[in-house]
Amino acid sequence: MSTEQYVGPFIITGLSGAGKTILSRSLEDIGYLCVDNIPLDLVPDLFERTEGDRRRLVVVVDVRAKGLTTKLPTVYRKLAEEYHGLRLIFVEASPEMLLRRFSVARRPHPLRDRNLEQAIADERRELDEVRTLADLVLDTTNLSPHDLRRHVLSLAGVDRVLTLLSSIEIQSFSYLQGVPATASLVFDVRFLPNPFFEDSLRTLSGDDPEVADWLDASAEVSSALEKILDLLVYLLPRYANELKTHLSIAFGCTGGRHRSVFVAERVASALRGKGFEVTVHHRDKQRWR
């Protein structure tokens, strides 16, 4: 496969079951606007009406679009004259692999008025002219979805997978209210000293200076924070290497107001200092009673 890099915009087409959806979603994960199964007559209007950087536009068309083989060559040539960075990517795979993928997925082929083997053969033949227009032909026969995603991101210029982990969400929660269902990593910090039992701190929260100072004075808290951060610094590049773009980290304590809030804030600050983009949400801070 070519190692040349492309910026976009892109028109993606090709054989059903070859990986067009994986390709478009991979680009969407790094900030591209992806539009799937749009009528061909509307594609020029879409390019014209798209606001912002049109280089981040991806249009997916296939045999579901009426008149694909007759209209797409004309549409593509006209758009290529106006948008010089436009690239047509054609995705394909061997008939044997496509047959296997449809059998596993148990999804009908778009050409459903014939048996699967005939539909795969007919689609390949119908799209042969479209294939000759392609700036890049991706054969996914020997690529897993993970390999295809990695290859597509490389083509789009993502050289460092760590940059893919663009969104880290940190939240605090109360175990009395339940563990957040979407959390990728959950830390139970109920082993830490509890400010709740200090009368002067009970009504405050973990992001108040008085509570923070009280917890900072504990060697146990400092040691735990250090070990948690060491683990996260170890894990985050490995999640990124698996092409994960979003990670949710949750810290829980009994009431969700003191210890979990404090640790969430401290971890978020430390990760921001290492260049990560972090958002913080305290789910149960206001309903601890």
Secondary structure, 3 states (H helix, E strand, C coil): CCCCCCCCCEEEEECCCCCHHHHHHHHHHCCCEEEECCCHHHHHHHHHHCCCCHHHEEEECCCCCCCHHHHHHHHHHHHHHHCCCCEEEEEECCHHHHHHHHHHHCCCCCCCCCCHHHHHHHHHHHCHHHHHHCCEEEECCCCCHHHHHHHHHHHCCCCCHHHHCCEEEEEEEECCCCCCCCCCEEEECCCCCCHHHCCCCCCCCCCCHHHHHHHHCCHHHHHHHHHHHHHHHHHHHHHHHCCCCEEEEEEEECCCCCHHHHHHHHHHHHHHHCCCCEEEEECCCCCCC
